[in-house]
Amino acid sequence: MPEIAEVETVRNTLKNMILGKVIKSVKVIYPKILDSNLEEFKSILPGKKFIDIKRNGKWLIFDLGDYYLLSHLRMEGKYFVKNHNEPINKHEHIIITFIDDTDLRYHDTRKFGRMKLIKKEELDSTPEIKKQGIEPISDKLTKEYLYSKIHKSNLPIKTILLDQTIIAGLGNIYADEVLFASHINPLKKGSDITLSDCENIKNTSREIITKAIDCGGTTIKSYTSSLGVTGRFQQFLAVHKREKEPCLICKTPIVRIKVGGRSTYFCPKCQK
């Protein structure tokens, strides 16, 4: 699944490829991806152009002037820019064609992704954006904020870190890495997390996500890049996907367990 670093990489790459392009037509092959009226979606986009691409957590926000197109990649969503005469792949569900006869194609093997067209003034009140928490690279993410959100919870800290209403954009890969760097066991309850732990989570989240963005994200089997960009942060993973491999600090074999239904990797010695 693409997380904040991967979505940021997609955003920056697309900005270099489609900004300023005028939309000629829209083809919707699988309408269920849309959380908007199909006919309005197909009628409003032609004639508009992409002015900017923003991001909030894992949501891409395409600026169309008086409208925003929201896009969440979910598990396997990808964007491709292709010539219009190239055959349509069976997993390409939404085709936006520009007047230069190139396409922006949304590709999603599992069809879990979401798109929504909204008026610009509706952004802050749109539920998908309104409920987003603070991003791990934001100065607003403080130890006090984090402690206030989790200190009454009996959920495991790994589950809490995946709650997008608390920290926006932090997903399974980076939650594992943050907890390892913070020396916190993923099963530790939120109510047992100290203010000092929250300081560590805040600092390591910023460091890890900043480095991951610089590396173009993480390319692993569950999510591979599109747009010709391949992430490099997988070279720096300390625990995720390293089951039975020696811990980089103490050489104890990395363990994989399930927490809240998600595969979770940690060092049983460093993260007691």
DRENSE-425796 format. One record per residue: x, y, z of N, C-alpha, C in turn; chain; residue in three letters. Coordinates in nm, 2 decimals, padded with zeros to 4 digits, always signed. Last residue first. Layout:
X, Y, Z, X, Y, Z, X, Y, Z, A, Ala
...
//
This chain:
+01.13, -00.45, +02.38, +01.07, -00.53, +02.49, +00.94, -00.47, +02.53, A, Lys
+01.29, -00.41, +02.14, +01.15, -00.35, +02.16, +01.08, -00.44, +02.26, A, Gln
+01.52, -00.55, +02.13, +01.53, -00.40, +02.13, +01.40, -00.33, +02.16, A, Cys
+01.41, -00.81, +02.14, +01.51, -00.76, +02.24, +01.51, -00.61, +02.24, A, Lys
+01.24, -00.85, +01.92, +01.19, -00.88, +02.06, +01.28, -00.83, +02.17, A, Pro
+01.19, -00.62, +01.67, +01.29, -00.70, +01.74, +01.25, -00.72, +01.88, A, Cys
+00.92, -00.67, +01.43, +00.99, -00.60, +01.54, +01.10, -00.69, +01.59, A, Phe
+00.64, -00.63, +01.21, +00.78, -00.67, +01.23, +00.85, -00.60, +01.34, A, Tyr
+00.32, -00.73, +01.13, +00.40, -00.64, +01.21, +00.54, -00.70, +01.24, A, Thr
+00.04, -00.75, +00.93, +00.17, -00.80, +00.96, +00.26, -00.70, +01.02, A, Ser
-00.28, -00.68, +01.08, -00.17, -00.63, +00.99, -00.04, -00.70, +01.03, A, Arg
-00.47, -00.74, +01.26, -00.49, -00.79, +01.13, -00.37, -00.76, +01.03, A, Gly
-00.38, -00.62, +01.49, -00.50, -00.56, +01.43, -00.51, -00.61, +01.29, A, Gly
-00.09, -00.77, +01.42, -00.15, -00.67, +01.52, -00.26, -00.60, +01.44, A, Val
+00.09, -01.06, +01.40, -00.02, -00.99, +01.35, -00.07, -00.89, +01.46, A, Lys
+00.45, -01.07, +01.36, +00.33, -01.11, +01.43, +00.21, -01.03, +01.36, A, Ile
+00.78, -01.16, +01.31, +00.66, -01.11, +01.25, +00.54, -01.17, +01.32, A, Arg
+01.10, -01.07, +01.43, +00.98, -01.15, +01.45, +00.87, -01.08, +01.37, A, Val
+01.45, -01.10, +01.37, +01.33, -01.01, +01.36, +01.21, -01.11, +01.36, A, Ile
+01.70, -01.23, +01.59, +01.61, -01.25, +01.47, +01.48, -01.16, +01.48, A, Pro
+01.95, -01.02, +01.72, +01.83, -01.11, +01.75, +01.75, -01.12, +01.62, A, Thr
+02.14, -00.82, +01.67, +02.15, -00.95, +01.59, +02.04, -01.05, +01.63, A, Lys
+02.12, -00.56, +01.76, +02.15, -00.67, +01.86, +02.17, -00.81, +01.80, A, Cys
+02.08, -00.40, +01.52, +02.15, -00.35, +01.64, +02.20, -00.46, +01.73, A, Ile
+01.96, -00.52, +01.32, +02.07, -00.45, +01.28, +02.15, -00.39, +01.40, A, Leu
+01.86, -00.86, +01.37, +01.84, -00.72, +01.41, +01.97, -00.64, +01.37, A, Cys
+01.87, -01.10, +01.11, +01.92, -01.05, +01.24, +01.90, -00.90, +01.25, A, Pro
+01.56, -01.24, +00.99, +01.69, -01.18, +00.97, +01.74, -01.12, +01.10, A, Glu
+01.30, -01.31, +01.06, +01.41, -01.41, +01.08, +01.55, -01.36, +01.05, A, Lys
+01.17, -01.06, +00.85, +01.14, -01.17, +00.94, +01.26, -01.27, +00.94, A, Glu
+01.17, -00.82, +00.73, +01.29, -00.88, +00.76, +01.28, -00.99, +00.86, A, Arg
+00.95, -00.65, +00.67, +00.98, -00.76, +00.57, +01.11, -00.83, +00.60, A, Lys
+01.09, -00.40, +00.88, +00.97, -00.44, +00.79, +01.02, -00.54, +00.68, A, His
+01.33, -00.33, +01.01, +01.25, -00.44, +01.05, +01.15, -00.49, +00.95, A, Val
+01.47, -00.13, +00.86, +01.54, -00.20, +00.97, +01.46, -00.33, +01.02, A, Ala
+01.53, -00.02, +00.54, +01.43, -00.08, +00.63, +01.50, -00.16, +00.74, A, Leu
+01.69, +00.08, +00.34, +01.71, +00.12, +00.48, +01.61, +00.07, +00.58, A, Phe
+01.60, -00.01, +00.10, +01.74, -00.04, +00.13, +01.77, -00.01, +00.28, A, Gln
+01.36, +00.10, +00.07, +01.36, -00.04, +00.11, +01.50, -00.08, +00.15, A, Gln
+01.40, +00.35, -00.05, +01.40, +00.34, +00.10, +01.40, +00.20, +00.15, A, Phe
+01.38, +00.39, -00.31, +01.50, +00.33, -00.27, +01.50, +00.31, -00.12, A, Arg
+01.13, +00.36, -00.58, +01.18, +00.41, -00.45, +01.30, +00.33, -00.41, A, Gly
+01.12, +00.45, -00.91, +01.14, +00.33, -00.82, +01.20, +00.39, -00.69, A, Thr
+00.92, +00.57, -01.17, +01.00, +00.61, -01.05, +01.00, +00.48, -00.96, A, Val
+00.76, +00.55, -01.39, +00.90, +00.53, -01.41, +00.99, +00.57, -01.29, A, Gly
+00.50, +00.55, -01.32, +00.55, +00.67, -01.37, +00.70, +00.67, -01.38, A, Leu
+00.49, +00.35, -01.02, +00.45, +00.37, -01.15, +00.53, +00.50, -01.20, A, Ser
+00.63, +00.10, -00.78, +00.60, +00.24, -00.84, +00.55, +00.24, -00.98, A, Ser
+00.45, -00.14, -00.59, +00.56, -00.10, -00.68, +00.52, +00.03, -00.75, A, Thr
+00.37, -00.30, -00.31, +00.34, -00.18, -00.38, +00.47, -00.14, -00.46, A, Tyr
+00.43, -00.56, -00.23, +00.29, -00.52, -00.21, +00.26, -00.38, -00.28, A, Ser
+00.71, -00.57, -00.28, +00.62, -00.65, -00.36, +00.48, -00.60, -00.35, A, Lys
+00.83, -00.23, -00.27, +00.83, -00.37, -00.22, +00.72, -00.44, -00.30, A, Ile
+00.98, +00.07, -00.25, +00.93, -00.02, -00.35, +00.95, -00.16, -00.30, A, Thr
+00.92, +00.37, -00.08, +00.97, +00.23, -00.06, +00.90, +00.14, -00.17, A, Thr
+01.03, +00.70, -00.17, +00.94, +00.60, -00.11, +01.01, +00.47, -00.11, A, Gly
+01.24, +00.86, -00.26, +01.13, +00.83, -00.35, +01.04, +00.72, -00.30, A, Gly
+01.41, +00.95, -00.07, +01.45, +00.82, -00.14, +01.34, +00.79, -00.25, A, Cys
+01.29, +01.16, +00.05, +01.41, +01.19, -00.03, +01.45, +01.07, -00.11, A, Asp
+01.09, +01.01, +00.18, +01.05, +01.10, +00.07, +01.17, +01.13, -00.02, A, Ile
+01.25, +00.88, +00.37, +01.18, +00.80, +00.27, +01.13, +00.89, +00.15, A, Ala
+01.34, +01.10, +00.52, +01.44, +01.02, +00.45, +01.37, +00.94, +00.34, A, Lys
+01.09, +01.18, +00.63, +01.17, +01.28, +00.55, +01.27, +01.20, +00.46, A, Thr
+01.02, +00.95, +00.77, +00.94, +00.99, +00.66, +01.02, +01.09, +00.57, A, Ile
+01.23, +00.95, +00.97, +01.21, +00.84, +00.88, +01.13, +00.88, +00.75, A, Ile
+01.20, +01.20, +01.11, +01.33, +01.16, +01.04, +01.31, +01.05, +00.94, A, Glu
+00.93, +01.19, +01.19, +00.98, +01.30, +01.11, +01.11, +01.26, +01.03, A, Arg
+00.94, +00.96, +01.36, +00.84, +00.97, +01.24, +00.89, +01.08, +01.14, A, Ser
+01.12, +01.03, +01.55, +01.16, +00.93, +01.46, +01.07, +00.93, +01.34, A, Thr
+00.98, +01.24, +01.69, +01.11, +01.26, +01.63, +01.14, +01.16, +01.52, A, Asn
+00.74, +01.11, +01.78, +00.74, +01.23, +01.70, +00.87, +01.25, +01.62, A, Lys
+00.85, +00.90, +01.93, +00.76, +00.87, +01.81, +00.76, +00.99, +01.72, A, Ile
+00.97, +01.04, +02.13, +01.05, +00.96, +02.04, +00.98, +00.93, +01.92, A, Asn
+00.75, +01.17, +02.25, +00.86, +01.25, +02.19, +00.95, +01.17, +02.10, A, Glu
+00.62, +00.94, +02.34, +00.56, +01.03, +02.24, +00.66, +01.12, +02.17, A, Cys
+00.79, +00.86, +02.54, +00.77, +00.77, +02.42, +00.71, +00.85, +02.31, A, Asp
+00.75, +01.07, +02.71, +00.88, +01.05, +02.66, +00.88, +00.96, +02.53, A, Ser
+00.49, +01.02, +02.79, +00.52, +01.15, +02.72, +00.66, +01.14, +02.65, A, Leu
+00.43, +00.67, +02.74, +00.47, +00.78, +02.82, +00.48, +00.91, +02.73, A, Thr
+00.19, +00.43, +02.70, +00.29, +00.51, +02.63, +00.31, +00.64, +02.71, A, Ile
-00.02, +00.29, +02.81, +00.11, +00.27, +02.87, +00.22, +00.35, +02.80, A, Asp
-00.23, +00.35, +02.65, -00.24, +00.40, +02.79, -00.11, +00.38, +02.86, A, Ser
-00.17, +00.20, +02.42, -00.16, +00.34, +02.42, -00.16, +00.40, +02.56, A, Gly
+00.02, -00.10, +02.49, -00.10, -00.02, +02.49, -00.08, +00.13, +02.49, A, Lys
+00.25, -00.27, +02.29, +00.23, -00.18, +02.41, +00.10, -00.10, +02.39, A, Lys
+00.30, -00.40, +02.06, +00.18, -00.45, +02.14, +00.16, -00.36, +02.26, A, Leu
+00.54, -00.31, +01.96, +00.41, -00.27, +01.88, +00.29, -00.31, +01.96, A, Pro
+00.76, -00.16, +02.18, +00.70, -00.28, +02.14, +00.57, -00.25, +02.07, A, Asn
+01.00, +00.08, +02.10, +00.87, +00.06, +02.16, +00.81, -00.07, +02.10, A, Ile
+01.23, +00.22, +02.00, +01.24, +00.11, +02.10, +01.11, +00.09, +02.17, A, His
+01.21, +00.39, +01.79, +01.17, +00.45, +01.92, +01.19, +00.35, +02.03, A, Ser
+01.27, +00.23, +01.57, +01.36, +00.34, +01.60, +01.33, +00.40, +01.74, A, Ala
+01.04, +00.06, +01.59, +01.17, +00.01, +01.61, +01.27, +00.12, +01.65, A, Phe
+00.84, +00.25, +01.53, +00.84, +00.18, +01.66, +00.98, +00.12, +01.69, A, Leu
+00.91, +00.32, +01.27, +00.91, +00.42, +01.37, +00.92, +00.36, +01.51, A, Val
+00.88, +00.08, +01.13, +01.01, +00.14, +01.14, +01.02, +00.24, +01.25, A, Glu
+00.60, +00.03, +01.16, +00.70, -00.07, +01.21, +00.84, +00.00, +01.23, A, Asp
+00.51, +00.26, +01.02, +00.48, +00.24, +01.16, +00.57, +00.14, +01.23, A, Ala
+00.60, +00.22, +00.76, +00.67, +00.32, +00.84, +00.63, +00.31, +00.99, A, Tyr
+00.43, +00.00, +00.68, +00.57, +00.00, +00.67, +00.64, +00.09, +00.77, A, Ile
+00.16, +00.09, +00.73, +00.21, -00.03, +00.80, +00.37, -00.03, +00.80, A, Asn
+00.16, +00.46, +00.75, +00.10, +00.33, +00.72, +00.18, +00.21, +00.78, A, Gly
+00.08, +00.79, +00.78, +00.17, +00.69, +00.84, +00.10, +00.55, +00.82, A, Leu
-00.11, +00.96, +00.70, -00.01, +00.92, +00.61, +00.08, +00.81, +00.65, A, Gly
-00.17, +01.14, +01.00, -00.22, +01.12, +00.86, -00.10, +01.08, +00.77, A, Ala
-00.25, +01.04, +01.31, -00.13, +01.08, +01.23, -00.17, +01.04, +01.08, A, Ile
-00.54, +01.04, +01.36, -00.44, +01.08, +01.46, -00.31, +01.13, +01.39, A, Ile
-00.68, +00.94, +01.16, -00.74, +01.06, +01.22, -00.64, +01.11, +01.33, A, Thr
-00.56, +00.71, +01.08, -00.53, +00.83, +01.00, -00.59, +00.96, +01.06, A, Gln
-00.40, +00.48, +01.26, -00.53, +00.56, +01.27, -00.50, +00.69, +01.20, A, Asp
-00.17, +00.36, +01.30, -00.23, +00.34, +01.17, -00.36, +00.42, +01.16, A, Leu
-00.10, +00.40, +01.56, -00.03, +00.47, +01.46, -00.08, +00.46, +01.32, A, Leu
-00.28, +00.21, +01.68, -00.30, +00.36, +01.70, -00.23, +00.44, +01.59, A, Ile
-00.15, -00.03, +01.62, -00.29, +00.00, +01.57, -00.32, +00.15, +01.57, A, Thr
+00.08, +00.00, +01.77, +00.09, -00.01, +01.63, -00.04, +00.02, +01.56, A, Lys
-00.01, +00.02, +02.04, +00.04, +00.14, +01.97, +00.05, +00.13, +01.82, A, Ile
-00.33, -00.15, +02.09, -00.18, -00.15, +02.08, -00.13, -00.03, +02.00, A, Pro
-00.58, +00.02, +02.30, -00.53, -00.05, +02.17, -00.38, -00.05, +02.17, A, Leu
-00.67, +00.16, +02.50, -00.62, +00.02, +02.53, -00.58, -00.05, +02.41, A, Asn
-00.62, +00.51, +02.55, -00.66, +00.40, +02.46, -00.59, +00.27, +02.51, A, Ser
-00.55, +00.74, +02.67, -00.66, +00.67, +02.73, -00.70, +00.54, +02.65, A, Lys
-00.34, +00.84, +02.52, -00.31, +00.80, +02.66, -00.43, +00.73, +02.73, A, His
-00.37, +00.94, +02.26, -00.35, +00.80, +02.28, -00.35, +00.75, +02.43, A, Ile
-00.40, +01.22, +02.24, -00.48, +01.13, +02.15, -00.48, +00.98, +02.19, A, Lys
-00.21, +01.33, +02.41, -00.36, +01.36, +02.43, -00.45, +01.26, +02.35, A, Ser
+00.02, +01.24, +02.29, -00.01, +01.19, +02.42, -00.16, +01.21, +02.45, A, Tyr
+00.02, +01.41, +02.06, +00.01, +01.26, +02.05, -00.03, +01.20, +02.18, A, Leu
+00.04, +01.66, +02.17, -00.07, +01.63, +02.09, -00.09, +01.48, +02.08, A, Tyr
+00.28, +01.64, +02.30, +00.16, +01.67, +02.38, +00.04, +01.63, +02.30, A, Glu
+00.47, +01.61, +02.10, +00.45, +01.50, +02.20, +00.32, +01.52, +02.28, A, Lys
+00.32, +01.73, +01.79, +00.40, +01.74, +01.91, +00.38, +01.62, +02.00, A, Thr
+00.28, +01.82, +01.48, +00.28, +01.69, +01.55, +00.38, +01.71, +01.67, A, Leu
+00.32, +02.06, +01.37, +00.20, +02.05, +01.46, +00.20, +01.92, +01.53, A, Lys
+00.51, +02.04, +01.18, +00.55, +02.09, +01.32, +00.44, +02.08, +01.42, A, Asp
+00.49, +01.73, +01.00, +00.44, +01.86, +01.03, +00.49, +01.91, +01.17, A, Ser
+00.54, +01.48, +00.93, +00.65, +01.58, +00.90, +00.61, +01.72, +00.94, A, Ile
+00.31, +01.33, +00.99, +00.44, +01.31, +01.07, +00.55, +01.41, +01.04, A, Pro
+00.01, +01.54, +00.99, +00.12, +01.46, +00.92, +00.24, +01.44, +01.01, A, Glu
-00.27, +01.49, +01.19, -00.16, +01.57, +01.16, -00.05, +01.48, +01.09, A, Ile
-00.57, +01.34, +01.04, -00.49, +01.39, +01.15, -00.37, +01.47, +01.11, A, Gly
-00.87, +01.40, +00.86, -00.73, +01.37, +00.86, -00.66, +01.42, +00.99, A, Gln
-01.14, +01.47, +00.85, -01.10, +01.38, +00.95, -00.95, +01.34, +00.96, A, Lys
-01.15, +01.64, +00.62, -01.17, +01.70, +00.76, -01.12, +01.61, +00.87, A, Lys
-01.12, +01.48, +00.40, -01.01, +01.57, +00.44, -01.02, +01.61, +00.58, A, Ile
-01.36, +01.33, +00.40, -01.23, +01.26, +00.37, -01.11, +01.34, +00.41, A, Glu
-01.56, +01.53, +00.43, -01.53, +01.43, +00.54, -01.39, +01.37, +00.52, A, Pro
-01.51, +01.87, +00.36, -01.52, +01.73, +00.30, -01.48, +01.63, +00.40, A, Thr
-01.44, +02.11, +00.45, -01.56, +02.04, +00.51, -01.58, +01.91, +00.46, A, Ser
-01.22, +02.19, +00.30, -01.21, +02.18, +00.45, -01.32, +02.11, +00.52, A, Asp
-01.34, +02.19, +00.04, -01.23, +02.11, +00.07, -01.22, +02.08, +00.23, A, Leu
-01.53, +02.36, -00.07, -01.58, +02.25, +00.01, -01.47, +02.16, +00.07, A, Glu
-01.43, +02.54, -00.25, -01.46, +02.59, -00.11, -01.51, +02.48, -00.02, A, Glu
-01.41, +02.39, -00.48, -01.29, +02.42, -00.41, -01.32, +02.47, -00.26, A, Lys
-01.62, +02.11, -00.52, -01.60, +02.25, -00.54, -01.48, +02.29, -00.44, A, Lys
-01.49, +01.78, -00.60, -01.56, +01.87, -00.51, -01.53, +02.01, -00.56, A, Ile
-01.48, +01.44, -00.69, -01.48, +01.58, -00.74, -01.56, +01.67, -00.65, A, Leu
-01.30, +01.17, -00.60, -01.41, +01.25, -00.56, -01.39, +01.39, -00.62, A, Lys
-01.20, +00.83, -00.59, -01.19, +00.96, -00.65, -01.32, +01.04, -00.62, A, Met
-01.02, +00.55, -00.46, -01.14, +00.64, -00.46, -01.10, +00.77, -00.52, A, Arg
-00.93, +00.20, -00.49, -00.91, +00.34, -00.49, -01.03, +00.42, -00.50, A, Gly
-00.98, -00.07, -00.53, -01.01, -00.02, -00.40, -01.00, +00.14, -00.39, A, Phe
-00.92, -00.24, -00.74, -01.03, -00.15, -00.76, -01.08, -00.09, -00.62, A, Lys
-00.70, -00.40, -00.78, -00.80, -00.44, -00.68, -00.92, -00.35, -00.67, A, Arg
-00.55, -00.27, -00.97, -00.58, -00.41, -00.99, -00.69, -00.46, -00.89, A, Thr
-00.57, +00.02, -01.12, -00.59, -00.03, -00.99, -00.64, -00.18, -01.00, A, Asp
-00.48, +00.33, -01.27, -00.47, +00.18, -01.28, -00.48, +00.12, -01.14, A, His
-00.57, +00.60, -01.46, -00.57, +00.55, -01.32, -00.58, +00.39, -01.33, A, Tyr
-00.39, +00.79, -01.68, -00.47, +00.67, -01.66, -00.45, +00.62, -01.52, A, Arg
-00.38, +01.06, -01.88, -00.35, +01.03, -01.74, -00.44, +00.91, -01.71, A, Leu
-00.27, +01.07, -02.22, -00.36, +01.03, -02.12, -00.30, +01.03, -01.98, A, Asp
-00.23, +01.29, -02.50, -00.17, +01.20, -02.40, -00.28, +01.18, -02.29, A, Thr
-00.33, +01.48, -02.68, -00.35, +01.33, -02.71, -00.26, +01.24, -02.62, A, Asp
-00.33, +01.73, -02.60, -00.21, +01.69, -02.68, -00.22, +01.54, -02.70, A, Asp
-00.56, +01.75, -02.45, -00.57, +01.80, -02.59, -00.44, +01.77, -02.67, A, Ile
-00.59, +01.45, -02.26, -00.55, +01.59, -02.27, -00.56, +01.62, -02.42, A, Phe
-00.80, +01.22, -02.09, -00.73, +01.25, -02.21, -00.71, +01.41, -02.23, A, Thr
-00.82, +01.00, -01.84, -00.83, +01.15, -01.86, -00.74, +01.18, -01.98, A, Ile
-00.97, +00.71, -01.75, -00.88, +00.77, -01.85, -00.91, +00.92, -01.87, A, Ile
-01.00, +00.46, -01.52, -01.04, +00.60, -01.55, -00.93, +00.66, -01.64, A, Ile
-00.89, +00.21, -01.52, -01.03, +00.23, -01.50, -01.08, +00.37, -01.53, A, His
-00.69, -00.04, -01.61, -00.70, +00.10, -01.62, -00.85, +00.14, -01.62, A, Glu
-00.68, -00.31, -01.62, -00.68, -00.26, -01.49, -00.68, -00.11, -01.49, A, His
-00.64, -00.38, -01.89, -00.77, -00.42, -01.82, -00.79, -00.36, -01.68, A, Lys
-00.51, -00.10, -02.07, -00.49, -00.21, -01.99, -00.62, -00.25, -01.92, A, Asn
-00.57, +00.02, -02.39, -00.61, +00.03, -02.25, -00.59, -00.10, -02.18, A, Ile
-00.30, +00.08, -02.62, -00.41, +00.00, -02.58, -00.44, +00.02, -02.43, A, Pro
-00.23, +00.42, -02.72, -00.18, +00.29, -02.66, -00.30, +00.21, -02.61, A, Glu
-00.32, +00.66, -02.80, -00.34, +00.55, -02.89, -00.29, +00.42, -02.84, A, Asn
-00.24, +00.85, -02.61, -00.38, +00.81, -02.62, -00.40, +00.69, -02.71, A, His
+00.05, +00.77, -02.42, -00.01, +00.82, -02.54, -00.15, +00.77, -02.56, A, Asn
+00.03, +00.81, -02.06, +00.06, +00.73, -02.18, +00.01, +00.81, -02.30, A, Lys
+00.11, +00.79, -01.73, +00.09, +00.89, -01.84, +00.13, +00.82, -01.97, A, Val
-00.05, +00.63, -01.46, +00.04, +00.63, -01.57, +00.01, +00.74, -01.67, A, Phe
-00.09, +00.57, -01.11, -00.11, +00.66, -01.22, -00.01, +00.63, -01.33, A, Tyr
-00.24, +00.32, -00.90, -00.12, +00.39, -00.96, -00.17, +00.48, -01.07, A, Lys
-00.34, +00.13, -00.61, -00.37, +00.24, -00.71, -00.24, +00.30, -00.77, A, Gly
-00.35, -00.06, -00.42, -00.27, -00.09, -00.54, -00.29, +00.02, -00.65, A, Glu
-00.49, +00.04, -00.18, -00.39, -00.07, -00.18, -00.30, -00.07, -00.30, A, Met
-00.53, +00.39, -00.22, -00.56, +00.27, -00.14, -00.45, +00.16, -00.15, A, Arg
-00.52, +00.63, -00.34, -00.47, +00.51, -00.41, -00.50, +00.38, -00.34, A, Leu
-00.75, +00.88, -00.38, -00.68, +00.80, -00.28, -00.64, +00.67, -00.35, A, His
-00.81, +01.21, -00.48, -00.77, +01.07, -00.52, -00.70, +01.00, -00.41, A, Ser
-01.01, +01.48, -00.57, -00.95, +01.40, -00.47, -00.92, +01.26, -00.51, A, Leu
-01.00, +01.76, -00.75, -01.02, +01.62, -00.77, -00.94, +01.55, -00.67, A, Leu
-01.16, +02.07, -00.70, -01.05, +01.98, -00.66, -01.09, +01.84, -00.70, A, Tyr
-01.25, +02.37, -00.89, -01.27, +02.23, -00.84, -01.14, +02.17, -00.79, A, Tyr
-01.16, +02.59, -01.01, -01.27, +02.61, -00.92, -01.31, +02.47, -00.86, A, Asp
-00.87, +02.46, -01.06, -00.92, +02.59, -01.06, -01.03, +02.61, -00.96, A, Gly
-00.80, +02.20, -01.00, -00.86, +02.23, -01.14, -00.91, +02.37, -01.15, A, Leu
-00.57, +02.02, -00.83, -00.63, +02.16, -00.84, -00.67, +02.18, -00.98, A, Asp
-00.59, +01.72, -00.67, -00.56, +01.78, -00.80, -00.64, +01.91, -00.81, A, Phe
-00.46, +01.57, -00.41, -00.56, +01.68, -00.44, -00.52, +01.75, -00.57, A, Ile
-00.43, +01.25, -00.27, -00.38, +01.35, -00.37, -00.49, +01.45, -00.40, A, Leu
-00.41, +01.14, +00.06, -00.49, +01.19, -00.04, -00.42, +01.28, -00.14, A, Trp
-00.26, +01.07, +00.28, -00.25, +00.98, +00.16, -00.34, +01.03, +00.05, A, Lys
-00.22, +01.39, +00.39, -00.21, +01.25, +00.43, -00.18, +01.17, +00.30, A, Gly
-00.28, +01.57, +00.12, -00.32, +01.57, +00.26, -00.32, +01.43, +00.30, A, Asn
-00.14, +01.76, -00.15, -00.15, +01.63, -00.08, -00.19, +01.65, +00.06, A, Arg
-00.17, +01.90, -00.48, -00.14, +01.90, -00.34, -00.16, +01.76, -00.28, A, Lys
-00.09, +02.02, -00.79, -00.13, +01.89, -00.72, -00.08, +01.90, -00.58, A, Ile
-00.23, +02.26, -01.01, -00.14, +02.22, -00.91, -00.18, +02.09, -00.86, A, Asp
-00.38, +02.28, -01.24, -00.30, +02.39, -01.20, -00.20, +02.36, -01.10, A, Ile
-00.49, +02.10, -01.50, -00.44, +02.08, -01.37, -00.34, +02.20, -01.34, A, Phe
-00.78, +02.24, -01.66, -00.64, +02.20, -01.66, -00.60, +02.18, -01.52, A, Lys
-01.09, +02.19, -01.85, -01.01, +02.24, -01.73, -00.87, +02.18, -01.74, A, Lys
-01.21, +02.07, -02.06, -01.18, +02.21, -02.07, -01.10, +02.27, -01.96, A, Gly
-01.37, +01.82, -01.87, -01.33, +01.87, -02.00, -01.32, +02.02, -02.01, A, Pro
-01.50, +01.80, -01.60, -01.35, +01.80, -01.63, -01.31, +01.85, -01.76, A, Leu
-01.78, +01.80, -01.62, -01.71, +01.91, -01.55, -01.56, +01.92, -01.59, A, Ile
-01.87, +01.56, -01.73, -01.90, +01.69, -01.80, -01.82, +01.80, -01.74, A, Ser
-01.79, +01.35, -01.57, -01.75, +01.35, -01.71, -01.78, +01.48, -01.78, A, Lys
-01.91, +01.43, -01.32, -01.76, +01.40, -01.33, -01.72, +01.41, -01.48, A, Phe
-02.18, +01.42, -01.39, -02.11, +01.55, -01.35, -01.96, +01.54, -01.37, A, Glu
-02.21, +01.15, -01.43, -02.23, +01.24, -01.54, -02.17, +01.38, -01.51, A, Glu
-02.15, +01.04, -01.17, -02.07, +01.00, -01.29, -02.09, +01.11, -01.40, A, Leu
-02.10, +01.21, -00.87, -02.20, +01.17, -00.98, -02.12, +01.15, -01.11, A, Asn
-01.85, +01.05, -00.67, -01.91, +01.17, -00.73, -02.01, +01.12, -00.83, A, Ser
-01.67, +00.86, -00.60, -01.76, +00.90, -00.50, -01.83, +01.03, -00.54, A, Asp
-01.56, +00.61, -00.83, -01.60, +00.75, -00.80, -01.70, +00.76, -00.69, A, Leu
-01.53, +00.34, -00.86, -01.42, +00.41, -00.80, -01.46, +00.56, -00.76, A, Ile
-01.75, +00.26, -01.00, -01.76, +00.25, -00.86, -01.64, +00.31, -00.79, A, Lys
-01.71, +00.29, -01.28, -01.76, +00.40, -01.21, -01.76, +00.39, -01.06, A, Pro
-01.48, +00.20, -01.49, -01.53, +00.14, -01.36, -01.58, +00.25, -01.27, A, Tyr
-01.44, +00.37, -01.70, -01.46, +00.23, -01.73, -01.52, +00.16, -01.61, A, Ile
-01.47, +00.68, -01.81, -01.48, +00.61, -01.69, -01.53, +00.47, -01.72, A, Val
-01.29, +00.92, -01.98, -01.36, +00.79, -02.00, -01.35, +00.72, -01.86, A, Lys
-01.30, +01.26, -02.08, -01.28, +01.16, -01.97, -01.36, +01.04, -02.00, A, Val
-01.12, +01.51, -02.27, -01.23, +01.41, -02.25, -01.19, +01.32, -02.13, A, Ser
-00.93, +01.71, -02.25, -01.02, +01.71, -02.37, -01.14, +01.62, -02.34, A, Lys
-00.77, +01.93, -02.03, -00.84, +01.80, -02.04, -00.94, +01.81, -02.16, A, Ile
-00.45, +02.07, -02.07, -00.59, +02.09, -02.08, -00.66, +01.96, -02.11, A, Val
-00.17, +02.10, -01.85, -00.23, +02.03, -01.96, -00.39, +02.05, -01.95, A, Lys
-00.06, +02.21, -01.63, -00.08, +02.30, -01.74, -00.15, +02.23, -01.86, A, Gly
+00.10, +01.92, -01.52, +00.06, +02.05, -01.49, +00.05, +02.14, -01.62, A, Leu
+00.21, +01.66, -01.59, +00.07, +01.70, -01.64, +00.03, +01.84, -01.60, A, Ile
+00.47, +01.62, -01.50, +00.42, +01.56, -01.62, +00.29, +01.61, -01.68, A, Met
+00.55, +01.73, -01.26, +00.64, +01.75, -01.37, +00.58, +01.70, -01.51, A, Asn
+00.34, +01.63, -01.11, +00.35, +01.77, -01.13, +00.44, +01.80, -01.25, A, Lys
+00.40, +01.36, -01.09, +00.29, +01.40, -01.18, +00.29, +01.55, -01.21, A, Leu
+00.61, +01.37, -00.91, +00.63, +01.32, -01.04, +00.52, +01.37, -01.14, A, Thr
+00.49, +01.47, -00.68, +00.59, +01.54, -00.74, +00.62, +01.50, -00.88, A, Asn
+00.29, +01.26, -00.63, +00.26, +01.40, -00.65, +00.36, +01.48, -00.72, A, Arg
+00.46, +01.03, -00.60, +00.36, +01.04, -00.71, +00.32, +01.18, -00.74, A, Val
+00.58, +01.11, -00.36, +00.66, +01.09, -00.48, +00.57, +01.09, -00.60, A, Thr
+00.36, +01.12, -00.19, +00.44, +01.24, -00.21, +00.52, +01.23, -00.34, A, Glu
+00.30, +00.85, -00.19, +00.21, +00.94, -00.24, +00.27, +01.08, -00.27, A, Val
+00.53, +00.75, -00.06, +00.50, +00.71, -00.19, +00.41, +00.81, -00.26, A, Glu
+00.51, +00.87, +00.19, +00.63, +00.90, +00.11, +00.60, +00.86, -00.03, A, Ala
+00.26, +00.78, +00.29, +00.28, +00.92, +00.27, +00.40, +00.95, +00.18, A, Ile
+00.21, +00.47, +00.11, +00.20, +00.55, +00.23, +00.24, +00.70, +00.19, A, Glu
+00.06, +00.22, -00.09, +00.14, +00.35, -00.08, +00.11, +00.43, +00.04, A, Pro
+00.08, -00.12, +00.00, +00.00, +00.00, +00.00, +00.09, +00.13, +00.00, A, Met
//
